[in-house]
Amino acid sequence: MTETPLRIRPALASEHRALEDLQRRASLANPGDREAIQSDPDAIELPLAQIVDGRVFVAEIHGVTAGFAVVLPNDDGSAELDGLFVEPEGWRRGIGKALVAHCVELSRRQGASALHVTGNPHAGSFYLRCGFEANGTVAVRFGSAERFRKVF
């Protein structure tokens, strides 16, 4: 069996629009997000400054963008996985897991004490499989969401 040639690299400012479009496709393909996104399309936003600051990482296969993740520093010395989006046809193929592993390793190398993520209810089992532990719930734009953390 051959492995998929997945490469993870920093995003480029020139990819800004394409990454927002990917975020929209992934969000609309998820039944748990579709209605909320359709009622508030402005919720799809990837600040260009996050790309310029080197906080956005793209997964690509054979040079084609398959997903991306955003990692931000928190004031308490931890880091936040602020976004994780994979092209719908790439779901359940290890792309999201590879992006999470990249963000975990990056956060560790940068001295973070933990990596936190706010996940939709349908994403909880994914984060648990990635080694995160449940850490409560929080209010978000579209209701409530679960919090997860991975302590280093």
WORAKA-V992929 format. One record per backbone hydrogen bond with DSSP energy under -0.5 kcal/mol. CO is the residue of the C=O (numbers start at 0). NH is the residue of the N-H. Records with the same first field share a line. If there is no record, write none. Layout:
BEGIN
CO->NH + NH
END
This chain:
BEGIN
3->5
4->61
6->59
8->57
11->14
12->15
14->18
15->19
16->20
17->21
18->22
19->23
20->24
21->25
22->26
23->27
24->28
25->29
26->29
28->30
29->32 + 33
30->34
32->36
33->37
34->38
35->39
39->42
40->43
42->44
46->49 + 50
47->50 + 51
48->52
49->54 + 55
50->53
54->70
55->10
56->68
57->8 + 59
58->65 + 66
59->6
60->63
63->60
65->86
66->58
67->84
68->56
69->81 + 82
71->79
73->76
76->112
77->73
78->115
79->71 + 81
80->117
82->69
84->67
86->89
87->90
89->92 + 94
93->97
94->98
95->99
96->100
97->101
98->102
99->103
100->104
101->105
102->106
103->107
104->108
105->109
106->111
107->110
112->151
113->78
114->149
115->80
116->118 + 147
118->145
119->122 + 123
120->123
122->126
123->127
124->128
125->129
126->131
127->130
132->148
135->134 + 146
137->144
139->142
142->139
144->137
145->118
146->134
147->116
148->132
149->114
END
